[in-house]
């Protein structure tokens, strides 16, 4: 990037930070806000408070460390207001490439040691691919083909945490936080997005959310279409098969409303439907360009009805993927996209969830989403909000970055750690590549988020 381009990028960054600073309260938070975002965009290995303090203020690292620590762990600015401002600033750049096409719900996990970091419990962690000690957060992103941006982000607090008053108090969990399942958190985020008037799109969910009938029904009640992953055992009424009407009313009590089934009229699993389809039902369809070639697979689709609690449900699409060479179908979706939607468009919408995978990949690898070492509720969410803010600036700058240039640090001078720098508490031997394994506890000031 030439000098003129660098100056323009720095000016845009200053305006961006100015926009965010307008919603964080005290003016003395502006400098820590800027420095924290700069630290997140610098190409340093670890994006926790101490290394960022050293890289953004090498001549006064101790003071900078305390300033950033207080800003992210204790300062009572609103995550919701900052994320709203990020959306306002970045959305025009996203929509420059086309309207919002999808709202994507997903969650992500962060492996953790110990039991004191807020929300840590033994649960499934996608990063590890197994059950282990981790934190998990649910997010809602808006997306089109060119870009996506998280607009809501919330820690999942396991029931064991909700019921543990001592740990709640130590981590600064707000009193109003009660136990909610991940699908319940997702629905809350979707309702809030509707209330905020965010440009609407098709709601995309994986089977962890889409397999919940209530989630799909609530989304439909909000007037939003969906493409929702389901598991192969989900029972459905295939085309041409309807449940029996409810029993005739005897004249006493409430009239029966529950639809009936018998050996001949019964719902079947999505997998059973898929395996019974003729060869002509399957088509090879591509959805986007991959790194080497266009991505494609074999799909079939048909109109079905959900079989749930003896009620009659509207028809919707069942989309099935059976890759060539696979022993059986691998993925299933239900969708309320219109009956006249093209096959290609239905597949395209189902596969647009790849954007959230890109979000999390960049947020974790480039912006240190999982690097926060504090233990508190406020710090966990503040750090994530600032990662999303820094990521939002990158999205707005992508059109100005040369294809071969570094993404995260574009437009900023290269900063280096001061000579001989070593985080507080480091042993004389070389630190491992997993700092969280070197130190089991955070600094005292970083433990509470009040």
SVG drawing of the C-alpha trace seen along z (x, -y; Angstrom):
<svg xmlns="http://www.w3.org/2000/svg" viewBox="-73 -13 89 65">
<polyline fill="none" stroke="black" stroke-width="0.4" points="0.0,0.0 1.5,-3.4 1.8,-6.3 -1.4,-8.0 -3.4,-4.8 -2.1,-4.2 -3.1,-7.7 -6.6,-7.2 -6.9,-3.9 -5.8,-5.4 -8.3,-8.3 -11.1,-5.8 -10.1,-3.8 -10.2,-7.0 -13.7,-7.8 -14.8,-4.2 -13.4,-4.4 -15.1,-7.8 -18.4,-6.2 -17.9,-3.5 -16.7,-5.9 -20.0,-7.8 -21.8,-4.9 -19.4,-3.8 -20.0,-6.7 -17.0,-8.5 -14.6,-10.1 -11.6,-8.6 -12.6,-5.2 -11.8,-6.3 -8.1,-5.7 -8.4,-2.2 -11.1,-1.4 -8.8,-2.4 -5.7,-0.6 -7.7,2.6 -9.0,2.7 -5.5,2.0 -4.1,4.8 -6.7,7.2 -5.7,6.4 -2.0,6.6 -0.2,9.8 0.8,10.9 0.4,14.5 -1.7,13.9 -4.5,11.4 -4.9,11.3 -4.5,8.1 -0.9,8.4 0.6,8.9 -1.7,6.3 -0.6,3.8 3.1,4.5 2.6,4.2 0.4,1.0 2.4,-0.9 5.9,0.6 7.3,-2.4 4.6,-2.1 3.4,1.5 2.4,1.7 0.2,-1.4 -1.3,-0.3 -2.0,3.2 -4.0,1.7 -5.9,-0.6 -6.9,2.1 -7.6,4.5 -10.1,2.1 -11.6,1.2 -12.4,4.7 -13.0,6.3 -14.7,3.7 -15.9,0.6 -19.7,0.7 -20.2,-0.2 -23.0,1.6 -22.1,4.5 -25.5,4.1 -25.0,0.5 -21.5,1.1 -22.7,4.0 -25.5,1.9 -23.1,-0.9 -20.8,1.7 -23.8,2.9 -24.7,-0.7 -21.2,-1.4 -20.5,1.9 -23.8,2.8 -23.6,0.3 -20.4,1.9 -21.9,5.4 -25.0,4.3 -22.8,2.6 -22.4,6.1 -26.1,7.0 -28.9,7.2 -28.8,9.2 -29.8,12.8 -29.6,14.7 -29.6,14.6 -27.3,17.4 -27.6,18.9 -24.6,20.9 -22.5,21.4 -18.8,21.8 -16.8,23.2 -13.5,22.2 -11.5,24.9 -10.7,23.9 -9.0,25.3 -10.3,25.1 -13.8,24.3 -13.8,20.6 -14.0,18.9 -17.6,17.9 -19.7,20.6 -17.0,23.2 -18.5,26.7 -17.9,30.1 -19.9,29.9 -19.4,30.5 -16.7,28.3 -16.7,28.1 -13.0,26.9 -12.0,30.1 -14.7,32.3 -15.6,33.9 -17.0,33.3 -14.5,31.3 -14.2,28.3 -15.1,25.3 -17.2,22.1 -19.8,21.8 -21.4,18.8 -24.4,18.4 -24.4,15.8 -26.6,14.4 -24.9,13.2 -26.3,11.3 -24.9,12.4 -24.9,12.2 -22.6,14.0 -19.8,11.5 -19.7,10.9 -21.2,11.6 -21.2,9.9 -22.2,11.1 -24.9,8.8 -25.6,10.6 -23.3,12.7 -24.2,14.3 -22.5,16.7 -24.4,20.0 -24.5,20.4 -25.0,24.0 -27.6,24.9 -24.9,25.8 -23.6,22.3 -27.1,20.7 -27.7,22.5 -24.3,21.8 -24.7,18.4 -21.1,18.2 -19.6,18.8 -22.2,16.4 -21.2,13.7 -17.5,14.3 -17.9,14.0 -20.2,11.1 -23.1,12.8 -26.1,10.3 -29.0,11.2 -31.4,11.2 -29.6,14.0 -31.5,17.3 -31.0,20.7 -31.7,20.8 -31.0,23.5 -29.0,22.5 -32.1,22.7 -33.9,20.3 -31.0,17.9 -31.1,18.1 -34.8,17.3 -34.2,14.3 -31.5,13.0 -33.8,13.5 -36.7,11.6 -34.4,8.8 -33.1,8.5 -36.7,8.3 -37.5,5.6 -34.4,3.7 -35.6,3.6 -32.5,5.4 -32.7,6.2 -34.4,9.6 -33.1,12.8 -33.7,16.5 -32.9,18.0 -30.2,20.7 -29.8,23.2 -27.8,26.4 -29.5,29.5 -28.6,28.5 -31.2,25.8 -33.3,26.8 -34.3,30.1 -36.4,28.3 -39.9,27.9 -40.6,25.0 -37.7,23.1 -39.0,23.5 -42.5,22.6 -41.4,19.5 -39.3,18.4 -42.3,18.8 -44.5,16.9 -42.1,14.0 -42.7,14.0 -39.2,15.3 -38.5,18.2 -35.9,20.8 -33.7,23.5 -33.1,25.7 -30.9,28.7 -32.6,31.8 -31.3,35.2 -32.1,38.3 -34.4,39.8 -36.8,36.8 -40.3,38.1 -42.3,36.6 -45.4,37.2 -44.2,38.0 -46.2,36.9 -49.6,38.5 -49.8,39.8 -52.0,37.9 -52.8,38.6 -56.3,39.9 -58.7,37.3 -59.2,36.9 -61.7,39.2 -65.3,38.3 -66.5,36.3 -68.6,38.3 -70.5,35.2 -68.7,35.1 -65.5,33.2 -63.4,31.3 -63.7,32.3 -60.7,34.4 -58.2,32.5 -55.2,34.9 -54.7,36.4 -54.3,40.2 -52.0,42.7 -52.1,46.5 -49.9,49.1 -50.8,48.0 -50.9,44.2 -47.8,43.3 -45.0,40.8 -41.6,42.1 -38.0,40.9 -36.3,38.5 -33.7,41.2 -36.4,43.7 -37.9,41.2 -34.4,40.6 -33.6,44.2 -36.9,44.8 -36.5,42.2 -35.9,43.3 -32.6,42.6 -34.2,39.9 -35.0,37.8 -31.3,37.0 -29.5,34.1 -26.0,32.9 -26.0,29.2 -23.2,26.7 -23.4,23.8 -20.2,21.8 -16.6,21.8 -14.2,23.6 -10.4,23.1 -9.8,25.5 -13.1,26.1 -16.8,25.5 -18.4,27.2 -21.2,29.6 -23.0,32.6 -26.1,34.8 -29.4,33.5 -33.1,34.5 -36.1,32.5 -39.8,33.1 -42.7,31.6 -43.5,33.1 -45.2,32.2 -43.7,32.3 -45.1,35.0 -45.3,33.4 -47.9,33.9 -50.7,35.0 -51.1,31.6 -51.5,30.8 -48.5,28.7 -48.1,26.9 -46.2,28.4 -42.5,27.5 -39.4,28.6 -37.3,31.6 -33.9,31.2 -31.5,34.2 -27.8,34.4 -26.2,37.7 -22.7,37.1 -21.4,39.4 -19.6,42.3 -21.2,41.9 -22.9,45.0 -26.1,43.0 -27.4,39.5 -25.3,37.2 -27.5,34.1 -31.2,33.2 -33.0,29.8 -36.5,28.6 -37.3,25.3 -40.3,22.9 -38.9,21.2 -41.7,20.8 -43.1,23.9 -41.9,22.4 -38.3,21.8 -35.8,23.3 -33.8,26.3 -30.6,24.4 -31.7,21.6 -32.8,23.9 -29.4,25.6 -27.7,22.3 -29.5,21.0 -28.9,24.3 -25.1,24.0 -24.8,20.3 -24.1,21.3 -20.5,21.6 -20.2,17.9 -20.6,18.3 -17.7,20.9 -15.6,18.2 -16.6,15.7 -15.5,17.9 -12.3,18.9 -11.2,15.3 -12.5,14.1 -10.5,16.9 -7.4,17.0 -7.0,13.3 -8.7,11.5 -8.2,13.7 -11.8,14.3 -10.9,17.2 -7.8,15.5 -9.4,13.6 -7.9,14.8 -10.3,13.1 -13.0,15.0 -15.9,12.6 -19.2,12.2 -18.5,8.6 -15.0,9.2 -16.0,12.2 -18.6,10.2 -16.6,7.0 -13.7,8.9 -16.0,10.6 -17.7,7.3 -14.4,5.7 -13.2,8.6 -16.4,8.2 -15.8,4.5 -12.3,5.0 -13.6,7.7 -16.3,5.2 -13.6,2.7 -11.8,5.3 -15.0,6.1 -15.4,2.4 -11.8,2.1 -11.7,5.2 -12.3,3.3 -9.2,1.2 -6.8,4.1 -4.6,5.5 -5.3,9.2 -1.8,10.2 -1.7,7.9 -2.1,9.0 -5.7,8.6 -5.7,7.9 -3.0,5.3 -3.7,3.5 -3.1,-0.2 -1.4,-0.1 2.3,-0.3 4.0,3.0 4.4,3.0 6.8,5.3 7.0,6.4 9.7,4.6 13.0,6.4 13.1,8.9 9.3,8.6 7.8,11.5 4.2,11.5 3.9,11.2 4.3,14.6 6.2,16.3 8.7,18.8 12.3,18.8 11.8,21.6 10.2,21.1 6.4,20.7 4.3,23.3 2.3,22.4 -0.9,22.6 -0.6,19.7 -3.8,20.8 -2.0,24.0 1.0,22.0 -1.1,20.0 -4.3,21.3 -5.4,18.0 -5.8,14.5 -4.5,11.4 -6.5,10.4 -8.0,7.4 -9.2,9.5 -11.2,12.1 -14.3,10.1 -16.5,8.3 -18.7,5.8"/>
</svg>
